[in-house]
Amino acid sequence: MTALVAGLTVLVLVMAVLVAGLLRSHASILRRLHTLDGGEQESSAVSAAPAIRTFPGVPQPLGDPVPGAPAHDLVGRGLTEESVVIRTTGVPHNTVIAFLTSGCSTCQNFWQAFADPVDIRLPGGTRLVIVTKGLDAESPSALLPLAPDWAEVVMSTKAWTDFRVPGSPYVVAVDGPSGRVKGEGTGMSWEQVARLLAQATGDLSYLSDTSGRSVKPVGDAERESRVDHDLLAAGIMPGDPSLYPGVEARS
């Protein structure tokens, strides 16, 4: 009887080891299938998606990118040295902040672009604010000839610190209602930065004037918006050759 019990005990232990091995093997197979399906990669891509995109050769952000980082209100002085406070958080509108200086050569491309608002396209309900360093680093007399009439200019070194701006030019898009940064980056021209902001926010309004678009049913508009967002997330901009298969590019 004792021998029978011992035999059954050994058999149960062997079966337990076999079952544990099968479970481990099954789990490993499921993980590999999940990876092949792109599940793990997709999850990693979402969690590691950079909040900041910059063009080669331009200043890199300070610290690690933080998607949806908290934004800050702008506190500084105007060009006539009056105190200025501009709300960018907890407000119904969005704000695009352009950090520029009067001295950097690349900033001149932005000053020139901002001189004519017809060339600047922003999503509806979005305001542009230009932020320079404070009186310790900038001169109002040097900024006055550059400042556009249609956009407010604030002198604030604190804002550069608050938004961890690595250098100029640098542009930050803030979502007013949530008080979070939607996207940020820099480039050699406003056109390059507009492409970055469109890709980061999924909003084509940075690239083209949508005021002339025909009115569409809500379902169609939402579907078009989702398609635009997916294409932008994949780095495919309007006019990309991949959107026109079979059409040869002309020089």
C-alpha positions as CSV (number, residue, x, y, z in Angstrom):
1,M,0.0,0.0,0.0
2,T,2.8,2.3,0.9
3,A,4.5,1.6,-2.4
4,L,1.3,2.4,-4.3
5,V,1.0,5.8,-2.5
6,A,4.6,6.7,-3.2
7,G,4.1,5.7,-6.8
8,L,1.0,7.9,-7.2
9,T,2.9,10.8,-5.5
10,V,5.8,10.5,-7.9
11,L,3.3,10.3,-10.8
12,V,1.5,13.5,-9.7
13,L,4.8,15.4,-9.3
14,V,5.8,14.3,-12.8
15,M,2.5,15.4,-14.2
16,A,2.7,18.8,-12.4
17,V,6.2,19.4,-14.0
18,L,4.9,18.5,-17.4
19,V,1.9,20.8,-17.1
20,A,4.1,23.7,-15.9
21,G,6.4,23.1,-18.8
22,L,3.5,23.1,-21.3
23,L,2.1,26.3,-19.8
24,R,5.4,28.1,-20.1
25,S,5.8,26.9,-23.6
26,H,2.3,28.1,-24.5
27,A,2.9,31.5,-22.9
28,S,6.1,31.8,-24.9
29,I,4.3,31.0,-28.2
30,L,1.6,33.5,-27.4
31,R,4.2,36.2,-26.8
32,R,6.0,35.5,-30.1
33,L,2.7,35.5,-32.0
34,H,1.8,38.8,-30.3
35,T,5.1,40.3,-31.4
36,L,4.7,39.0,-35.0
37,D,1.3,40.7,-35.1
38,G,2.9,44.0,-34.1
39,G,1.2,44.1,-30.8
40,E,4.3,44.6,-28.7
41,Q,5.8,47.0,-31.2
42,E,2.7,49.0,-31.4
43,S,2.4,49.3,-27.6
44,S,6.0,50.3,-27.4
45,A,5.6,52.9,-30.1
46,V,2.6,54.4,-28.4
47,S,4.3,54.6,-25.0
48,A,7.6,55.9,-26.5
49,A,6.1,58.3,-29.0
50,P,8.1,61.5,-28.9
51,A,6.3,64.6,-28.0
52,I,9.0,66.7,-29.7
53,R,10.2,66.3,-33.3
54,T,13.1,68.4,-34.6
55,F,14.8,68.7,-37.9
56,P,18.5,67.7,-38.1
57,G,21.0,70.4,-37.2
58,V,18.6,72.4,-35.0
59,P,18.6,72.6,-31.1
60,Q,17.4,69.6,-29.3
61,P,14.9,69.8,-26.4
62,L,16.2,69.9,-22.8
63,G,15.6,66.7,-20.9
64,D,13.5,63.7,-22.0
65,P,10.4,64.4,-24.1
66,V,7.2,64.3,-22.0
67,P,4.0,63.8,-24.0
68,G,1.3,66.2,-22.8
69,A,3.6,68.0,-20.5
70,P,2.0,70.8,-18.4
71,A,2.1,74.2,-20.1
72,H,2.6,77.6,-18.4
73,D,1.1,81.0,-18.6
74,L,3.4,83.7,-20.0
75,V,4.6,86.4,-17.6
76,G,6.9,89.2,-18.8
77,R,7.0,92.6,-20.4
78,G,5.8,94.1,-23.6
79,L,8.0,96.1,-26.0
80,T,7.1,99.3,-24.3
81,E,8.2,97.6,-21.0
82,E,4.7,97.3,-19.6
83,S,3.9,94.2,-17.5
84,V,2.2,91.5,-19.5
85,V,0.4,88.3,-18.4
86,I,-1.0,86.0,-21.1
87,R,-3.1,83.0,-20.2
88,T,-2.3,79.8,-22.1
89,T,-3.8,77.3,-19.7
90,G,-7.4,76.9,-18.6
91,V,-8.7,79.0,-21.5
92,P,-11.0,78.0,-24.4
93,H,-8.5,78.9,-27.1
94,N,-5.2,77.3,-28.1
95,T,-1.9,79.1,-28.2
96,V,1.1,78.7,-30.5
97,I,4.2,80.2,-28.8
98,A,7.2,81.1,-31.0
99,F,10.4,81.6,-29.1
100,L,12.6,83.9,-31.1
101,T,15.5,86.3,-30.6
102,S,16.5,89.4,-32.5
103,G,20.0,88.2,-33.2
104,C,19.9,84.6,-34.5
105,S,20.0,84.3,-38.3
106,T,17.4,81.5,-38.5
107,C,15.0,83.6,-36.5
108,Q,15.0,86.1,-39.2
109,N,13.1,83.6,-41.4
110,F,10.3,83.5,-38.8
111,W,10.2,87.3,-38.3
112,Q,9.8,87.7,-42.0
113,A,7.1,85.1,-42.3
114,F,5.2,86.6,-39.4
115,A,5.4,90.0,-41.0
116,D,2.6,89.0,-43.4
117,P,-0.2,87.1,-41.6
118,V,-1.5,85.8,-45.0
119,D,1.4,83.4,-45.1
120,I,0.7,82.0,-41.6
121,R,-2.0,79.3,-41.2
122,L,-3.2,78.4,-37.8
123,P,-6.2,76.2,-36.7
124,G,-9.3,78.1,-35.8
125,G,-9.4,79.6,-32.4
126,T,-5.6,79.6,-32.1
127,R,-3.5,82.6,-31.2
128,L,0.1,83.2,-31.9
129,V,2.4,84.8,-29.3
130,I,6.1,85.6,-29.9
131,V,8.3,85.3,-26.8
132,T,11.8,86.7,-26.6
133,K,14.3,86.8,-23.8
134,G,13.8,89.4,-21.1
135,L,15.4,92.8,-20.8
136,D,18.6,91.2,-19.5
137,A,19.2,89.7,-23.0
138,E,17.1,91.7,-25.5
139,S,16.5,95.3,-26.4
140,P,13.0,96.6,-27.2
141,S,14.5,99.0,-29.7
142,A,15.9,96.0,-31.7
143,L,12.6,94.1,-31.5
144,L,10.2,96.8,-32.4
145,P,11.1,96.8,-36.2
146,L,10.7,93.0,-36.2
147,A,7.4,92.7,-34.3
148,P,4.3,92.0,-36.4
149,D,1.3,94.2,-35.7
150,W,-1.1,91.2,-35.5
151,A,0.7,89.1,-32.9
152,E,1.7,90.0,-29.4
153,V,5.3,90.0,-28.4
154,V,6.3,89.2,-24.8
155,M,9.8,89.6,-23.4
156,S,10.2,86.8,-20.8
157,T,13.3,84.8,-19.9
158,K,11.2,82.9,-17.4
159,A,9.0,81.5,-20.2
160,W,12.1,80.0,-21.8
161,T,12.9,78.3,-18.6
162,D,9.3,77.2,-17.9
163,F,9.0,75.5,-21.4
164,R,12.6,74.2,-21.3
165,V,13.4,75.9,-24.6
166,P,16.8,74.7,-25.8
167,G,17.5,77.5,-28.3
168,S,15.9,79.7,-30.9
169,P,13.8,79.4,-33.0
170,Y,11.5,77.1,-31.1
171,V,7.7,76.7,-31.3
172,V,5.3,75.2,-28.8
173,A,1.6,74.5,-29.3
174,V,-0.5,74.6,-26.2
175,D,-4.0,73.2,-25.7
176,G,-5.8,75.8,-23.7
177,P,-8.7,73.8,-22.1
178,S,-6.3,71.1,-20.8
179,G,-3.3,73.3,-20.2
180,R,-1.1,70.8,-21.9
181,V,1.6,70.9,-24.6
182,K,0.2,69.4,-27.8
183,G,3.4,69.5,-29.8
184,E,6.7,71.4,-30.1
185,G,9.7,71.5,-32.3
186,T,11.9,73.7,-34.5
187,G,13.2,74.0,-38.0
188,M,14.8,76.4,-40.4
189,S,11.5,78.0,-41.4
190,W,7.9,78.4,-40.3
191,E,6.9,76.0,-43.1
192,Q,9.0,73.2,-41.6
193,V,7.7,73.9,-38.1
194,A,4.1,73.9,-39.4
195,R,4.7,70.4,-40.8
196,L,6.0,69.3,-37.4
197,L,3.0,70.7,-35.6
198,A,0.6,69.2,-38.1
199,Q,2.1,65.8,-37.6
200,A,2.3,66.1,-33.8
201,T,-1.3,67.4,-33.4
202,G,-3.0,65.7,-36.3
203,D,-4.3,69.0,-37.5
204,L,-3.9,69.9,-41.2
205,S,-5.0,73.5,-40.5
206,Y,-1.3,74.3,-40.0
207,L,-0.6,73.4,-43.6
208,S,-3.6,74.6,-45.6
209,D,-6.4,77.0,-45.4
210,T,-9.6,75.1,-44.6
211,S,-11.9,78.1,-44.6
212,G,-12.9,77.4,-48.3
213,R,-13.7,73.7,-47.8
214,S,-17.2,72.7,-48.6
215,V,-19.5,71.7,-45.7
216,K,-19.6,67.9,-45.3
217,P,-21.9,65.6,-43.3
218,V,-20.6,65.0,-39.7
219,G,-19.8,61.3,-40.5
220,D,-17.7,62.2,-43.5
221,A,-15.9,65.0,-41.8
222,E,-15.0,62.7,-38.8
223,R,-13.9,60.0,-41.1
224,E,-11.7,62.4,-43.1
225,S,-10.3,63.7,-39.9
226,R,-9.3,60.2,-38.7
227,V,-7.7,59.5,-42.1
228,D,-5.8,62.8,-42.0
229,H,-4.6,62.0,-38.4
230,D,-3.4,58.5,-39.3
231,L,-1.5,59.7,-42.4
232,L,0.1,62.5,-40.4
233,A,1.1,60.0,-37.7
234,A,2.8,57.9,-40.3
235,G,4.7,61.0,-41.6
236,I,2.7,61.3,-44.8
237,M,1.9,64.9,-45.6
238,P,-0.4,66.4,-48.3
239,G,1.2,65.9,-51.8
240,D,3.2,62.9,-50.7
241,P,4.0,60.7,-53.8
242,S,2.7,57.6,-52.0
243,L,-0.8,59.1,-52.1
244,Y,-0.8,58.9,-55.9
245,P,0.3,55.4,-56.9
246,G,1.1,55.0,-60.6
247,V,1.7,58.7,-61.1
248,E,5.3,59.4,-62.0
249,A,7.0,62.3,-60.3
250,R,8.0,65.2,-62.6
251,S,11.0,67.3,-62.2
